[in-house]
């Protein structure tokens, strides 16, 4: 037994002393759909309630971030990207906060024994997509200029943690075809209105520091630059990846049923 595995199992035994609850049995899925070691899956599932709360707090932080990080309650409360958009577009803009909302509610639904397969699929897609899109954008497109170092690295590391969370969901979700269809439609629709077909004053993707501001009144970014294409290409690729992984997980689970 490797040192990492022994250490991980010790960590799991410590966590189990305080969060001892029945866990779904591991199904021996291949690494390409279940890359986390079993002890780490168990630790994450035992800590489902604390992780759910952290994600819901992250949702509040994310909306605060998209609202221009207001530090007081004097009007207007909404600045930033939300303040520049019509209220009807709000569900389309803060993608990462919505993804952390999905995963937080997914953990809670599982712990409460609510069979919400569509929610689990949305959580999986959201964590894969935003967990890998945001670090790519920060490291490859935006860079660290114009943002506080602590916030820059917090965005990168917290989103990578979201991608890790995604691979806990297969232990309690079935990834039914209708549930995967719901998630694929939602995130595919987001890709379309974020990058290709502007609606409600869009595009609605997260503002990129790699896109220069256009002259004139209001806040308008130049979406014809390479930064826009790179962000769009990675977003679409991740939607395809999440769809493949969700359906592949379903197939691998069916083989073992």
C-alpha positions in Angstrom: 0.0 0.0 0.0 1.4 3.4 -1.0 2.1 6.2 1.5 -0.5 8.4 -0.1 -3.2 5.7 0.2 -2.2 4.9 3.8 -2.4 8.6 4.6 -5.7 9.0 2.9 -7.3 6.1 4.7 -6.1 7.6 8.0 -7.7 10.9 7.1 -10.9 9.1 6.2 -10.9 7.3 9.6 -10.5 10.6 11.4 -13.3 12.2 9.5 -15.5 9.1 10.0 -15.3 9.6 13.8 -17.3 12.8 13.5 -19.3 12.3 10.3 -20.2 8.6 10.5 -23.1 8.0 8.1 -23.9 5.3 5.5 -22.2 5.9 2.2 -23.2 4.6 -1.3 -21.1 1.6 -2.2 -18.3 2.3 -4.7 -18.9 0.6 -8.0 -15.4 0.1 -9.3 -15.9 2.5 -12.2 -12.8 3.1 -14.4 -10.6 6.0 -13.7 -11.6 8.0 -16.7 -15.1 8.6 -15.1 -14.1 8.2 -11.5 -10.5 9.6 -11.1 -10.6 10.2 -7.4 -9.2 7.5 -5.0 -11.9 5.8 -3.0 -10.8 7.3 0.3 -11.1 10.8 -1.1 -14.6 10.1 -2.4 -15.5 8.8 1.0 -14.1 11.8 2.8 -16.0 14.1 0.4 -19.3 12.3 0.9 -18.9 12.2 4.6 -18.4 15.9 4.6 -21.4 16.5 2.3 -23.2 18.9 4.6 -20.2 21.1 5.3 -19.2 21.1 1.6 -22.8 22.0 0.7 -22.7 25.0 3.1 -19.4 26.1 1.7 -20.7 26.0 -1.8 -23.8 28.0 -0.9 -21.7 30.6 0.8 -19.6 30.6 -2.4 -22.8 31.3 -4.3 -23.4 34.4 -2.2 -19.8 35.5 -2.7 -20.1 34.9 -6.5 -23.2 37.1 -6.8 -21.4 39.7 -4.7 -18.5 39.5 -7.2 -20.7 39.8 -10.2 -22.5 42.8 -8.6 -19.2 44.7 -8.6 -18.2 43.7 -5.0 -20.2 46.4 -3.3 -18.8 47.2 0.2 -21.8 49.2 1.5 -25.6 49.1 1.2 -26.1 52.5 -0.3 -27.8 52.5 -3.7 -27.3 51.3 -6.3 -26.7 47.9 -4.8 -26.0 46.3 -8.1 -22.9 47.4 -10.1 -20.5 45.3 -12.1 -21.8 42.9 -14.7 -25.2 42.4 -13.1 -25.7 46.2 -12.7 -25.0 46.6 -16.5 -27.5 43.9 -17.5 -31.3 43.7 -17.6 -32.8 41.7 -14.7 -34.2 39.1 -17.1 -30.6 38.2 -18.0 -29.5 37.6 -14.5 -29.8 33.7 -14.6 -27.5 33.7 -17.7 -24.6 35.7 -16.3 -23.2 34.4 -12.9 -22.4 30.9 -14.2 -20.0 29.9 -11.3 -22.4 31.0 -8.5 -25.2 29.1 -10.2 -22.9 26.0 -10.5 -22.0 26.2 -6.8 -25.7 26.5 -6.0 -26.4 23.4 -8.0 -23.7 21.3 -6.3 -24.7 22.6 -2.8 -28.3 21.7 -3.4 -27.3 18.4 -5.0 -25.4 17.3 -1.8 -28.3 18.5 0.3 -30.8 16.6 -1.8 -28.8 13.4 -1.6 -28.5 13.7 2.2 -32.2 14.3 2.5 -32.9 11.3 0.2 -34.6 13.4 -2.4 -34.4 11.8 -5.9 -33.6 14.8 -8.0 -31.6 13.4 -10.8 -31.8 16.5 -12.9 -30.2 18.5 -10.1 -27.4 16.0 -9.8 -26.7 16.2 -13.5 -26.8 20.0 -13.5 -24.3 20.0 -10.6 -22.0 17.6 -12.4 -22.1 19.7 -15.6 -21.6 23.0 -13.7 -18.7 21.8 -11.7 -16.9 20.3 -14.7 -17.6 23.3 -16.9 -16.9 26.2 -14.6 -14.4 24.3 -12.5 -12.1 24.0 -15.6 -13.2 27.1 -17.6 -12.4 29.7 -15.0 -8.8 28.6 -14.3 -8.1 28.4 -18.0 -9.5 31.9 -18.5 -7.5 33.3 -15.6 -4.2 31.7 -16.5 -4.3 31.8 -20.3 -6.6 34.8 -21.3 -6.8 37.3 -18.4 -3.6 37.0 -16.5 -3.1 38.5 -13.1 -3.0 42.2 -13.9 -5.8 44.3 -12.7 -6.9 42.0 -9.9 -5.8 41.5 -6.3 -3.4 38.5 -6.1 -5.5 36.9 -3.3 -8.6 37.1 -5.4 -6.8 35.8 -8.6 -5.5 32.7 -6.9 -8.7 32.2 -4.9 -10.7 32.1 -8.2 -8.3 29.6 -9.7 -8.0 27.2 -6.7 -11.7 27.4 -5.7 -12.8 26.6 -9.2 -10.4 23.6 -9.4 -12.0 22.4 -6.2 -15.4 22.5 -8.0 -14.0 20.2 -10.7 -12.9 17.7 -8.0 -16.4 17.9 -6.4 -18.0 16.8 -9.7 -16.4 13.3 -9.3 -18.2 12.7 -6.1 -21.6 12.8 -7.7 -21.5 9.4 -9.5 -21.6 7.7 -6.1 -25.2 8.8 -5.5 -26.6 9.8 -8.9 -27.8 7.6 -11.8 -27.1 10.1 -14.6 -30.4 9.1 -16.3 -30.7 10.2 -19.9 -33.5 12.7 -19.2 -31.3 14.3 -16.4 -28.3 14.5 -18.7 -30.5 16.0 -21.4 -31.7 18.8 -19.0 -28.1 19.6 -18.1 -26.8 19.5 -21.6 -29.6 21.8 -22.8 -29.0 24.3 -20.0 -25.3 24.6 -20.5 -25.5 24.4 -24.3 -28.1 27.2 -24.2 -25.7 29.2 -22.0 -22.9 28.7 -24.5 -25.1 30.0 -27.3 -26.3 33.2 -25.6 -22.9 33.7 -24.0 -20.9 33.7 -27.2 -22.9 33.3 -30.4 -26.4 34.7 -30.4 -26.8 37.8 -28.2 -30.1 38.1 -26.4 -31.3 40.5 -23.6 -28.4 42.8 -24.3 -25.7 40.0 -24.3 -23.3 38.4 -24.9 -23.6 37.1 -21.3 -20.3 35.4 -20.6 -18.2 36.5 -17.7 -16.4 39.8 -18.5 -12.9 39.0 -19.8 -10.0 41.3 -19.0 -8.6 40.1 -22.3 -11.4 41.9 -24.1 -10.8 45.7 -24.5 -13.5 48.2 -23.7 -15.1 49.9 -26.7 -15.5 53.7 -26.7 -18.8 55.2 -26.0 -21.4 55.3 -23.3 -22.0 52.4 -21.0 -19.8 49.3 -20.6 -19.3 47.5 -23.9 -16.5 45.0 -24.6 -14.9 44.1 -28.0 -16.0 40.6 -28.7 -14.2 40.3 -32.0 -10.8 39.7 -30.3 -9.0 36.3 -29.9 -9.8 36.2 -26.2 -13.5 35.9 -26.9 -12.9 33.0 -29.3 -10.6 31.2 -26.9 -13.1 31.5 -24.1 -15.9 30.4 -26.3 -14.0 27.4 -27.7 -13.1 26.1 -24.3 -16.7 26.6 -23.0 -18.2 24.6 -25.8 -15.5 21.9 -25.4 -16.3 21.6 -21.7 -20.0 21.2 -22.4 -19.2 18.4 -24.8 -16.8 16.8 -22.2 -19.3 17.0 -19.4 -21.9 15.3 -21.7 -19.5 12.6 -22.6 -18.5 11.9 -19.0 -22.0 11.9 -17.7 -23.2 9.4 -20.4 -20.1 7.3 -20.1 -20.6 7.1 -16.3 -24.2 6.0 -16.9 -22.9 3.2 -19.3 -20.2 2.1 -16.9 -22.7 2.0 -14.0 -25.2 0.0 -16.2 -22.5 -2.6 -16.9 -22.2 -3.2 -13.2 -25.9 -3.2 -12.3 
